């Protein structure tokens, strides 16, 4: 799945709306950036103040390694984690068809929980949205970005 420009834009919007000084983020599904490091840096320059940009994690990213985690840390999130049944890129290897708290004893909470093109692949929609709700801190945000046009046989 892809961390695209829409998800980047709204992750930055959420970052600015979250009151926590060092917000945390969890992705439902392991994402990989669909833009280049230079495109990402241009977006940061337009959206972060100079002090934040100077202290940005982006300055330490190796040109060989560019992940969605790098992006979130560069935006100022203190923690970025993901859940994916395949365990890709150190994701928590959980099946979102189950209640994560009951089935895996996973009780972590995050300031931002992102469902970027994963939720439509989960059969048990009740469990999915219960998990998203339970993973989001009180006062936190849930960001859902899902396909809606031209995907008749998708998910």
LINHUJO-V792838 format. One line per field, one symbol per residue. ss: DSSP state (A for helix, B for strand, O for the rest). phi: phi as a letter, one per 30 degrees, with the letter a starting at -180 (. if undefined). Layout:
ss=???
phi=???
//
This chain:
ss=OBBOAAAAAAAAAAAAAOOOOOOBBBBBOOOBBOOOAAAAAAAAAAAOOAAAAAOOAAAAOOOOOOOAAAAAAAAOOOBBBBBOOOOAAAOBOOOOOOOAAAAAOOOOOBBBBBBBOOAAAOOOAAAAAAAAAAABBBBBBBBBBOOOOOOOOOO
phi=.bdcddddedddededcddddbdcbbcdjdcbdcbdedddddddedccdeddddddeedcddddbbbdeedddddjddbbbbcaediehidddbcddcdddddchcbdbbdbccccicedccdddddedddedddcdeidbcccbbdbbicdcci
//
